[in-house]
Amino acid sequence: MEKMNRREFLRAAALSAAGAAVVACQPQTVIVTEEKIVTQVVKETVEVKTEVEVTKEVVKEVTKEVEKIVEVTKMPEEIKEAPALFAMVAEGKLPPVGERIPLDARVVQVYESIGTYGGTWRRVAIGPGDVGSWAHRLSYDCALRYEADAATIMPHIAKGFEVSDDGASFTFMLRKGHKWSDGEPYTADDLMFWYEDVMLDTDLTPAGIGGMLAVKGEPVVIEKIDDYTVKWSFADAYGLFIAWMASTRYDWAFSGYPKHFMSQFHASYGKKEDLDAAAKEAGFDDWMGRFWNRRGWQQTVDAGKPDLRTWNAAKLPPDIPAVVERNPYYFLVDPEGNQLPYIDRIRLDVVENIDILNLKAVAGAVDMQMRHLSWENLPLFYENAAQGDYRVFQWTLAEGSQCCFHFNLCHEDPGLRELEETKEFRQALSIAIDREEVKEVVYQGLGTARQASVLPAVLGYKPEFAEAWAQYDPATANEMLDAIGLTARDEEGFRKRLDGEKLTINIEYAPVFGPWGDVAEMASKYWAEVGVRAFPKEESRPLFSERGDLGTVQDMSIWTMDRCAHPLLDPLYWMPRRGGTPASVGALYWDWWNSNGEQGEEPPPEVLKSYELYEACKTAKSVEELKGYSEELFALNADQVWFIGVVGLLPHIGVVKNNFRNVPDGPENVSDWLCLSPGNTTIEQYWIEEG
């Protein structure tokens, strides 16, 4: 077996058929063999104030295997808490801290130093909806968690897990004594409520369980073993499952449905007539509309919904600034026994657009933020760092292309759809773009001119994937467009479609995560040079998402090609699918695939092949098998050019005040949506140094 370095080993373990990963607070040995990866978890009961386990890693390479040994250290017996919480305990408003956290609380390491309690973290959001970054970026409460390298997986809500020998069943152990933010126990019943009363309820989930919760068309079966143990079983080995459980895709399964709260809005726990009447009085069509509404993060304030997050919402839009405050029941502690988080609250100012947000960051009016900071402002950040009393940091950004053009293979206009479904048309538009010029003009020379492709560190990557149809060659582009039959021109000199109508492409985008308008303007110029008329069309994010999800109305759309640290966990850019943000590329084909042919339209062979290859990746039984299927899927994308990439491998820049501590810096820290960055850097251990 070829030896692997630590990052390669951890990534292979995360994506292996047996689903091995680093298990915190559980001694374990992970052995990689040529056939598969086997995980052993040694169960041990640990009492708070007695002994809590902290992991240390020792990786040694042997001739034919790599072994990971997890050592155990002790935590101080006493658990401490924030002064404000201590005062509430003294007043009888809260139970003692030992009764608020699990018997086997999770112990996390700090980046620089043990922090002190207190302070307000100032951030900025673009519009009321962006306040949700508190719930989806600054809280990262899944069963498992990725660490800052986006490769290491640690247990989080679950204290550990076991994998069956055949890689098809996964048993998760929860933390005894874990509580929701209202003090009610968190148990297996909460997860079973999501499974039995939501996913298996044909009213709430009429399409049934599918997608990532199914293998070979068979949905997952979840059973409660006891109050703190649940078992997930699939029809075959599911090599991507453990990695999935660490991503944002399953946070709602483990932490989104407090049964004691959500059941009061469910028809199985009350009279349907009464629930429908209450729903209509509240402005909903029926009990289901009200149920789904109560699940949202806004309901932590509006309806008092409890959660497991680091901070609880205290004030949300339309009240601004938004404020979230520490969760007294949060279950993380530092190595000295201090309950986390250190920071008391987060305040999110709400502004109208990205330019205002960046101006506030340049002026030093935010404490720590990466979200919505623009590359074009990088010189300003450095020039004003001393005056604004902040430092600039850079992480590795897991984006194959910062600006990614999406074709729409299911357009409602038959003439335009005919062209967008033609591979040579897509390839011609791709090589008509001068990526090096875009890189210099828009991205200040940063990043790499490349095709929409996976990152070099990803299993299955080949350099030719990033180079496919990415060389600037307008002469060949013209020849290819002529060969398709697009030889007729209108009075302005632009090409006509095959049906004789004018060829016009509207490029829709929402200006939220980069200089997409500038890239779209340059692409329009390049395409005009080969006779294709295109117009950038800026929209609000809600409108863009709505049109994208319709699936048949957008000519072309732009989104960032993110989620590339683990591209197979959310394969939005590796097959034509339905989506809102990012927008649909093959909505009707995706509907057909997920409904077993009962809805949508049967896809062409190349699209169908992408779906089949992805299913093969899910059930891979070895790293080599996974690598083979991955390479084939990525090669298919490189040939088909369903997505056009421009410039990728850019750094993710951020600003952080000089007194804001424990924020890591450097390329070893990876920023990706699937890891809910910056959540994967254990933001609970950030702290603010006074004076």
WOMO-V668140 format. One record per backbone hydrogen bond with DSSP energy under -1.0 kcal/mol. CO is the residue of the C=O (numbers start at 1). NH is the residue of the N-H. If there is no record, write none. Layout:
<<CO,NH> <CO,NH>>
This chain:
<<5,9> <6,10> <7,11> <8,12> <9,13> <10,14> <11,15> <27,42> <28,70> <29,40> <30,68> <31,38> <36,33> <38,31> <47,50> <47,51> <56,71> <58,69> <60,67> <65,62> <66,32> <67,60> <68,30> <69,58> <80,339> <82,86> <83,87> <84,88> <85,89> <86,90> <87,91> <88,93> <88,94> <89,92> <96,99> <97,100> <97,101> <106,333> <119,345> <121,347> <122,367> <123,349> <125,351> <128,131> <129,132> <130,133> <131,134> <132,136> <133,137> <133,138> <142,157> <143,156> <143,158> <145,154> <147,150> <148,670> <152,147> <154,145> <160,173> <162,171> <164,167> <167,238> <168,234> <169,164> <170,232> <171,162> <172,230> <173,159> <173,160> <175,178> <176,103> <178,186> <180,183> <184,180> <187,190> <188,192> <189,193> <190,194> <191,195> <192,196> <193,197> <194,199> <195,200> <201,205> <205,208> <210,213> <211,214> <213,220> <215,218> <218,215> <221,233> <223,231> <226,229> <227,188> <228,174> <229,225> <229,226> <230,172> <231,223> <232,170> <233,221> <238,241> <240,244> <241,245> <244,247> <245,144> <247,250> <250,254> <251,255> <252,256> <258,261> <258,262> <259,263> <262,265> <263,266> <266,269> <271,275> <272,276> <273,277> <274,278> <275,279> <276,280> <277,281> <278,282> <279,284> <280,283> <286,290> <287,291> <288,292> <289,293> <290,294> <293,296> <296,299> <297,300> <298,301> <298,302> <299,303> <299,305> <307,181> <310,327> <312,325> <315,323> <316,319> <322,348> <323,314> <323,315> <324,346> <325,312> <327,330> <331,106> <332,340> <333,108> <334,337> <337,80> <338,334> <342,118> <344,326> <345,121> <346,324> <347,123> <348,322> <349,125> <351,127> <353,357> <354,358> <355,359> <356,360> <357,361> <358,362> <359,363> <360,365> <361,364> <367,657> <369,655> <370,373> <374,377> <375,378> <377,381> <378,382> <379,383> <380,384> <384,388> <385,390> <389,658> <391,656> <393,654> <394,666> <395,652> <396,671> <397,399> <398,564> <399,649> <401,561> <404,559> <405,644> <406,557> <413,417> <414,418> <415,419> <416,420> <417,421> <419,422> <422,426> <423,427> <424,428> <425,429> <426,430> <427,431> <430,433> <431,473> <433,435> <434,438> <435,439> <436,440> <437,441> <438,442> <438,443> <439,445> <443,446> <448,648> <451,453> <455,458> <458,461> <462,465> <464,468> <466,451> <467,470> <473,477> <474,478> <475,479> <476,480> <477,481> <478,482> <479,483> <480,484> <481,486> <482,485> <485,487> <488,496> <490,493> <494,490> <495,503> <497,500> <501,497> <505,535> <506,556> <507,537> <508,558> <509,539> <510,512> <514,516> <515,519> <516,520> <517,521> <518,522> <519,523> <520,524> <521,525> <522,526> <523,527> <524,528> <525,529> <527,530> <527,532> <528,531> <531,495> <533,505> <535,507> <537,509> <540,544> <541,545> <542,546> <543,547> <544,548> <545,549> <546,550> <548,584> <552,412> <556,508> <557,406> <559,404> <560,562> <561,400> <566,569> <570,572> <571,574> <577,585> <577,586> <579,584> <585,409> <586,590> <587,591> <588,592> <588,601> <589,593> <590,594> <591,595> <592,597> <595,598> <604,608> <605,609> <606,610> <607,611> <608,612> <609,613> <610,614> <611,615> <612,616> <613,617> <614,618> <615,619> <617,620> <618,239> <622,626> <623,627> <624,628> <625,629> <626,630> <627,631> <628,632> <629,633> <630,634> <631,635> <632,636> <633,637> <634,638> <635,639> <636,640> <637,641> <642,407> <644,405> <646,450> <647,402> <648,448> <650,397> <652,395> <654,393> <655,369> <656,391> <657,660> <659,689> <661,687> <666,669> <669,396> <671,398> <672,677> <673,676> <674,248> <676,679> <678,681> <679,682> <682,685> <683,686> <684,342> <687,661>>
